């Protein structure tokens, strides 16, 4: 009976870890798509480069899952760059397990070339 209980608890621990990883991968994938979409839209505007609006749009869309979101958007006429650093406070795992593994952090930089029709 004790062995079965211990095995069940270990199984639940692995299941919890697997669910946390799956949800984290989904959140990262969605955040990556959001940031890339905003970088692409920023590059499509060409000479008009509203970096503040882009930064606010990214933060507004990412704050549902990611906390402490820092966004920097720049344009130099050739490329549009959007850099995002965020951390998540939402997790199924205890914070002591997340810190050493950096599972709760998100860092992305997208560089999109600005193209103008000739």
ChimeraX attribute file (.defattr): number of C-alpha atoms within 10 A of each C-alpha:
attribute: neighborCount
match mode: 1-to-1
recipient: residues
	/A:1	6
	/A:2	7
	/A:3	8
	/A:4	9
	/A:5	10
	/A:6	11
	/A:7	12
	/A:8	12
	/A:9	12
	/A:10	12
	/A:11	12
	/A:12	12
	/A:13	12
	/A:14	12
	/A:15	12
	/A:16	14
	/A:17	15
	/A:18	12
	/A:19	14
	/A:20	17
	/A:21	16
	/A:22	12
	/A:23	14
	/A:24	20
	/A:25	13
	/A:26	12
	/A:27	18
	/A:28	19
	/A:29	11
	/A:30	13
	/A:31	21
	/A:32	19
	/A:33	12
	/A:34	16
	/A:35	25
	/A:36	21
	/A:37	14
	/A:38	21
	/A:39	27
	/A:40	19
	/A:41	15
	/A:42	27
	/A:43	24
	/A:44	17
	/A:45	14
	/A:46	19
	/A:47	15
	/A:48	11
	/A:49	19
	/A:50	14
	/A:51	19
	/A:52	13
	/A:53	13
	/A:54	21
	/A:55	21
	/A:56	12
	/A:57	15
	/A:58	25
	/A:59	20
	/A:60	11
	/A:61	13
	/A:62	21
	/A:63	13
	/A:64	10
	/A:65	17
	/A:66	21
	/A:67	17
	/A:68	14
	/A:69	18
	/A:70	14
	/A:71	21
	/A:72	15
	/A:73	23
	/A:74	19
	/A:75	21
	/A:76	12
	/A:77	14
	/A:78	14
	/A:79	18
	/A:80	24
	/A:81	22
	/A:82	25
	/A:83	18
	/A:84	21
	/A:85	16
	/A:86	20
	/A:87	17
	/A:88	18
	/A:89	13
	/A:90	14
	/A:91	17
	/A:92	14
	/A:93	15
	/A:94	9
	/A:95	12
	/A:96	8
	/A:97	10
	/A:98	15
	/A:99	11
	/A:100	9
	/A:101	9
	/A:102	10
	/A:103	17
	/A:104	19
	/A:105	18
	/A:106	17
	/A:107	13
	/A:108	15
	/A:109	17
	/A:110	19
	/A:111	17
	/A:112	19
	/A:113	19
	/A:114	18
	/A:115	14
	/A:116	11
	/A:117	3
	/A:118	3
